[in-house]
Amino acid sequence: MSASSEIRFEWAELRQRQQDPTWRFSQGHIEHVHGWLVSTTTAQGLTGYGYVLTTPIGKPNPPRTYEALKAGAMALRGITLFETERMHRTLYEACSGVAPVRAGIVGAVYDLMAKQHGVSLHQILGGAITRTALAARLLPIKEPEEMAQAARELTAEGYRILKIKLSGEWELDTQRVQAVRQAAGPTALLTVDANQAYETDAAVELCKVLSGFGVSLVEQPVAGTDWEGMARITRESSIAIEADESIAGSLQNLLKLIEMKAAHSFNLKVPYFGGLRDTLLAAQLCQTAGMQCRVGAIFGPRLASAQAAHLASILPAPTLGVELAESEHILDDPFSGFDVKNGSITVSDAIGTGVDFNSSNPEQLSITWETTT
């Protein structure tokens, strides 16, 4: 290929407000979502976009992420657009330990590859088999009646799957689930996510109680490092147990958890696996082992949700939906064209990711791009 097809990047900081600045899960509040947009452009003017997340899980380190983004962009100079394996190997070295940076760069490259071919992103990944999927919505931690009211509003919008965030406070958590069940009605599919808030013994007992409320799945009840605890809960629970933080975006961890039978299902998040390719590998590992998996929650602009939706579309539709509707409550979004309708998302054949970039959105968001020199 010619030098004009070499990968070059620009990036811009993106800070998005939460519609609800009191949004909380067991590990803390998320008042805003922070990250960087990544773009790469051909000589013909085609541009691919990706997103680097620094919020909300764990302890984000924006300066480290920024330096890793610059390092990754510099390391890829001289690599051409379709040398994807070389790109991945280079990013593993240049962005070691900062998977969301890899995810953002990979997203931009794959978006551009699709546009260069004149096809939709899902066709680059393997081709959609599931055009429409139910979208699960997350209920942040609040008092039981507040969460019940949120459930009423979401079910009125057409959502049929709700994920209830738990705090680790036994009595309050059971009240929260009971209140949401009463508000959402008997046909709603409910899952809960403790985000590591419980000890093993308490989690085993909690699962017994939650089964009485028709909860379908309990996500990451204990510490991510407590694999033995996860395995015990999985053995003893009549409710499906899902691993999230235990995976920590690692294919090696995923393999070990599957081998230990430490979960019934696995929540796979594109930013933490380092992008679309490695998340697809994780899903294929689950399928090969006969295990369930879901494409997990994306916090950020519609671009990130849409790219994860393209990935989800080439996988069998999960019974408990995909968690790709959180961009609906995050403001200051420079992208449009990916929306939830009646509780479902649909992947189209629009070229690339299928979203439109606007440098100034209705909130007058300003985007300032930086580049390698």
N, C-alpha and C positions, 0 to 999 in steps of 0.2 A: 504493500500500500504506500501511497505518497505521504510526505511529511504533513500535508494538509489534513490527513486523517488521524494525526496524533491526538491523544486525549489531553485537553487543557481544561482547567477548571476555574470557576469563580465561586465565591461563597458570600453569603450575607447573613448577619445575625437576625434572628426572628424571635421576638418575645410576644406571646399571645396571652391575653387575659382569659381567665375563667369566667364564664357567665355567672357562676356561683363561687365567689372568692373564699367561701368557707368550706369548700370541697375537702373532705378528709377521708383517709383510710388509716389502718392501724399503725402505719409507720410515719404519719404526719399529715400536714395540710399541703394542698397544692393550690396556691393562689394564682399562679400563672404557669405557662408552659414555655420553656426556653429551648432553643436549638438554632441550627444554621440551615439555610437553604444552600444547596449545591447545584451549580449548572455547568453544563459542558456544551459547546456550540461548534458546529461544523463550519467549514468555509462557505458552504451554501446557505448558512443562516438557520439551520435546524438546531433546536436547543432541547436538551434533556435535563430533567430536574430530579433531584433527590432531596432527602431531609435527614439531618443529623440531630438526634434527640439528646438532650442533656437532662431532661426531667421526665418522669417523677420518681422512678424506682431507685432505691439505694441512696447513695450520697454523691450527687452529681458534682463534677469538677469542671466547670466551664473553661477555665484557662488551659487545663490539660487537654480537654477535647479540642479546643481551638488549635493548640500546637500540633496535635495529632492530625487534624484536618489539613493544616499546611504541609506537614510532613508527607501525608498520603498523596496530596496533589503534586508535590514536587517529585516524589518517587515514581509517579506514573508518566512523567515526561519521557517521550520517546516510545511509549507503548501505544499501539494503534487501537482503534475502536473495537475491533472484533477479536482481539487477543485476550479473551476473557479469563482463560486459565492463568496466563501470565499476570494479568491484573490482580486476580485473587491472591496468588502467591506473593506478589509484591506488597499488597496491602496487609497480609498477615504479618509481614516483617515490619513495615513502616508504621502501622497503627496497632501494634501489639497491645492487648489489654483494653482497647477502646473500640469495642465492636460497633457502637452506633455510628462511628465515623465511616467504617467500612460499609455499613448499611446505606448511608447517604450517598457515598460515591458510587456504589454499585447500582443504587436506584437510578441515579442520573445517567449512568452509562447504559443500562438496560432500556430506559425510556428513550434515549437517543438512538439506540440500535433499532428499536421498534419503528421509530419515525423514519430512520434511514431506509428501512425496508418497506415503509408504507403500510405497516400492520399494527394490530393492537398488541399491547404488552403481554397479554396472556398467551398470544401466539408465539412469542419469543420464548416463553417459559414452558410451552408444551401444548397449549390449546385448551380452551375452557370446556369442561364437561358439566359444570354447574353454573348456569347463568344467573340464577337468583338464589339468595340465601337469607334465612332469617337473621336479623341482627339482634344481639343481646345488648341491653343497656345496663350500665352500672349505677347502683344506688349508693352514694357516699354515706358515711356514718353521720347520722343525726339522731334526734330523739325518735322513738317509734312512730309517733303520729306524723311527724314531718316526713319520714321515709314512706309511710303509708300514702300520704298525699302525693308525693313524687310518683309512687307506683300508679296511683289513679290517673295522673296526668299522662304518664307514658303509655299506659294501656289504652287510654283514650286516643292516643296518637297512632295506635296500631301495633305497638310492641307486644310480643307474646312471650319473650324471654327476658327475665330480669336477673341481674346478679347483685346480691346484697352484700355489701361490705360489713365485716364484723370487727369488733374492737378488742375482743378477748375478755369482755365483761359478761360472764355467763348469763346472768338474769336479764340484763339489757339486750344482749344479742338474741335470746329466745323471744323476748318481747318484740324486737324489731322484725324478726322473721314472721312471727304470728300476725303482726299488724300488716305487713306487706301481703301476706297470703290472703287475709280478709279483704284487703283493698283491691288486689289484683284479680281475685276470683279463683275458683277451683281449676280452671283450665290453663292458667298461666304456668309456664315452666320456670321454676325458681332454682337458682344455684346460689351458693354463698362462697365468700372468699375471706378467709381470716388473715391472709398476708402474714402468716407465721405467729399469730397472736396467742396460740394455745400451747400448753404442754400435752404430751401424748395421752396420759390418762384422762385428762379433761376432754380432749378431742374425741376420744372413743365414746365417752358418755354423751358428748354434744351430738354426735352423729345419731345416736339412738333417739334423742329428743327431736332432732330435726326431721327424722323420718316421719314423725307424726304430723308434720306440716307439709308433707309431700315435696320436700326438697330433693332435687334430682342429683345434685353433685356438690361436694365440698372441696374447695380449692385450697391448697397449701395451708392446712390447719396448724402445722408446727414449723419450727425453724428450718430454713432451707438446708442447713447442714445435718439435720437429724433424719438421715435416710432410714435408719432402723425404725424410728418412730413412724415415719411415713409407711413403711412396709407393714408394721403391726396394725396401724389404723386401716390400711387397705385390706388386710386379712379379716379384720373383725367388723368392718362397717357393712351395713346393708345398702348404704348409699355409695355411689361412685366417688372415688377420691382422685383428685387431679393435682399433678405436680406443676409448679411454676418456678418459684425461686430456687427450688432444689436443682433445677436444670442449669440455671445460671448461664444460659446461652451456649452451653458446651455440648457438642456431639458426644464426647466421651462420657460426660455425666449422664446424658440421655441413655446411652447404651447400658451403663451400669444400673440405672434406675429400672430400666426394662428387665434386665437380668435378675434384679432383686425382687421384681414384682412389687415395687414400692408405690405404684399408682395404677389406677384403671385407665387414666387419660392424662394427656400431656398438653399444657398450654404453651404454644410456640409463638414467640414474639420476634418479629422481623428485626427490630433494632438490636436486640440482645444476641441474636445469632449472627449478626454482621451482614445481613442483607438477604435478598430474595433467594439466591442460589443455595446458601447454607440452610436457610429455613426450609426450603424444598427438600434438601437432603434429610433434614430432621423428620419431616413428615413421611418421607419414604421409608426411613428406618422404622417409624411407628407402624406403618402399613405392613411392612415385611414381617414385623413381630406380631401382627394381629392386634395391635393396640389402637385405641382411639386417640385422636389429637384434634386440637382446635387452633385456629389462628387467633392469637390473643389480642388484647386491647392495645390500640394505637392512640397515643396522646400526641396531638400535633395537627398540622394543617391537613386539609382534604387530600392533598397530594399523597401523603404517607398512608392514609386510610385506603385510598384508591389503589395504590400499588400493592398493598397487602391483600386487597380484594381480588386483584388479578391472580395473585398466588393462590388464594383460597378457591378460585374458580376452577383450577385444574385438579383439585382434590375432591373426594367424595364429600357431599354436604353433611356436616355434623348435625346430630339430632338437636344439640343445644346451641346451635347457631355460631356465628362469628362475632367477635367483639370489635366491630369496625364502624361503630356509630358514634364514638365519643367526640369526633370533630364537630358534631352537631351542637355541643355546648361550649366550644372553645372559640373565642372571638378573634378579631384581627387576622383573618385568614386571607392570604393573597391569592388563593386558588378557589375556583368554583367549578361546578360540573359533576360533583359526586355528592349525592343526597340520598337520604333514607326516605323511602315512601311506604307508608303503611307497615312500618316495622321490618322492611326488607331492603336489601341492597341488590342492585343489578349491575352486572359487568357487561359493557357494550363492546362493539367492534370498532369504536373510534380509534383513530391512529394514536399510538403511544399510550400513555396512561389514561388519556381521555379527560383530563382536567385542563382548565384554562388559567393561565397566570396573568394577574393584573398587578402592576407595580403599585397602584393605589387602590385599595379596597374601600368600601363605604365608610370605614373608620379612619380614612386618610392615612393608612399605614405607609410608611416610607421605607423603601428597600435600598440599601447602599451596598454595592458589590465590591469585593476585594478580589485580587487575583495574584497568582505567582508571578514573579519577575524573572 
